[in-house]
Amino acid sequence: MTAVTDQDHTDEMDHVTHAGDAVAAQDEHPENSSPVEGDSAAAPANGLPVEGAEEAGAPEDADDHARARADADTSGRTESKASADPADPEADPEESTGSWDDGLIARRVNETTAAQQAAAVEIRASRAQAAHSAHAAQAAHVPAPLAYDGPLRSRLDALRELVGLSRTRLDSGTLAEAGRVLDEAAARRRLSGQHTVVAIAGATGSGKSQLFNALAGVAISETGVRRPTTAAPIACSWSDGAATLIDRLGIPGRLRRRPLQSAEMEAQLRGLVLVDLPDHDSAAVAHRQQVDRVLALVDAVIWVVDPEKYADAIIHERYLRPMAGHAEVMFVVLNQIDRLPGEAADQVLDDLRRLLDEDGIALGEYGEPGATVLSLSALTGDGIPELREVLGQFVGDRGAAARRISADVDAAAWRLRPVYATGRRTGLSEEARDEFAARLADSVGATAAGEAAERAWLRNANRACGTPWLRLWRWYNDRREPITGRLPVRAQADEEATARQRVEQAVRTVADRASGGLPAPWAQAVREAAVRGSQGLPEALDELAARAGLPVGRPPRPGWWPAAVLAQASMTILQVVGGIWLVGQIVGFMAPNLGVPVLLMVAGIIGGPLVEWSCRMAARGPARRYGLDAERRLREAAAGCGRARVLDPLAAELLRYREVREQYARVTGAGIGAG
């Protein structure tokens, strides 16, 4: 028994066309009706229908056939009347010439035509109803779509959220693989969950097409010594309903086959869609591209190796090692063991297992999940039943597609690990925040502003509580001091330049601390956020310093100042009274009495400085508090400005990184270490 070829497919379609013509002829002459041989619903003569032939009876096609046949009925009747043979003895010559003018006969002809038209309409209605019934029957047998379990759905949702959060921080090339996995997972989920697509891949001459034919029980894929033999993927389905899955692989209808019709094989491999791929080491670039494309879409893969190329670096470095995480949906078959004498087959198989272990591929031994490793001979059939049994159990489990998607998610997560995972603790500590605020406060001169406020408070206290003579002396000294001596040593432009440098240094320092330990893309995003926030920061700090600096007017006075002012005034009055008394005695205006005026003058002279000293001691505490309060206000203003412009954007970037890190942990299904 041979496989269906393109010619078989063409013959079958011609057969369907002739059958349709026969049905039309039968409708035209119901009295000569007989069963039509080779109806379109029948199987092809070779018993191996092309995959998708069951779709030939789809509702749309059935409706089209019904309408075509009904039109053929009407057109056939018209043509038969128009082409009536004049030599027919039973044909009336008057009818052929259209010369009938008798009303009764004309009515009889019209009645006959109406009856035929009514019969045609009834036939169309019955066929349409049959087509609708076929459509309903086919819809009832549509395979259920693939369903993912809760953990896999959660991981896919986390990967989708991860990609969404990272689009503005990572380049499209970094996220391309994750996006492809999400697209393929969504596309596979919409398709049949009752079928498993398994690809047979191998090197040139490994015998994969021979193994494909052995599993199908019939020669489907071409074999031979010509290399490469297989030029395009060929699909073979063991059950109906897999057309959409094969469409996803891009395999045309002419390359779709059905296996040997066997009840035992149908039951054992029901749901299997087997794909024979071109050689992965083919000299034709297009063949290798087809292999890579299909391998990314199938649910599982059977790698076929032979005793000569089982250790070839191409298959190990390009395919097996990168796909080590897909071990649960992988079969590795050592073919052509009939060429190995004695125990050589076992030795080669053991060496193959060693190489697979070095590739990082877990082997499914002792009930553990992993790749299945077998040895067989597709030529002699040795080991084929074992492979068919293992493959049947694998397909019957209906879990290969979900395991393949889970392995793809693992591979995508591993590729993304350098841009999400870090072994160090990340974030911005309180110490770093305080240091940044202190640097900004220094740049606006918060300490100097507090000291200036303290001095202003003390000067105000001295003015209120100092002796008049001392204040007069200080005023005189201020007048005598040259103007140049009171000018600042550093120009204003130099101070502004220094302040700007301090701000820039503070921003760089806090950005370096915030980005420490982050993966490169996120560290770059943190530094860029800090640079954006630092633009205009020195000007904003200067404006805040002007608003939050010393208050307009004199500092507030404490409650004890009036008493101190009264005491100082009393001391001054005593000095003035004592001096006038002495002058009066000198000029003879008053009676001589040196004791009282001298005592008054001494009390005023000693008491005035004493009161001033006492007030100064009492003013130190309030002046210090006043200066600290002014410094605190300026520091808070500078810290608030720095927080709004720099720290908050940095915190937002760090928060986004923590969010994507949490999503990445959900994708991997485990924590990612410190940080």
Secondary structure, DSSP 8 states (H G I E B T S, - for coil): -B---HHHHHHHHHHHHHHHHHHHHHHH-GGG----SS-TTS--TTS---TTGGGGG-HHHHHHHHHHHHHHHHHHHHHHHHT--TT-TTS-HHHHHT----HHHHHHHHHHHHHHHHHHHHHHHHHHHHHHHHHHHHHHT---B----HHHHHHHHHHHHHHHHHTTTS-HHHHHHHHHHHHHHHHHHTSBSS-EEEEEEE-TTS-HHHHHHHHHTSB-S--SSSSS---S-EEEESSSS-HHHHHHHT--GGGEE-----HHHHHHSTTEEEEE---TT-SSHHHHHHHHHHHTT-SEEEEEE-TTTTT-HHHIIIIITTTGGGGGGEEEEE--GGGS-TTHHHHHHHHHHHHHHHTT--B--TT-SSBEEEE--TTT-TTHHHHHHHHHHHHHTT-HHHHHHHHHHHHHHHHHHHHH--SS--S--HHHHHHHHHHHHHHTTHHHHHHHHHHHHHHHHHHHHS-HHHHHHHHHHHHHS-GGGGS-SS-HHHHHHHHHHHHHHHHHHHHHHHHTTS-HHHHHHHHHHHHHHHTTHHHHHHHHHHHHSS-SS-----TTHHHHHHHHHHHHHHHHHHHHHHHHHHTTSS----HHHHHHHHHHHHHHHHHHHHHHHHHHHHHHHHHHHHHHHHHHHHHHHHIIIIIHHHHHHHHHHHHHHHHHHHHHTS--S--
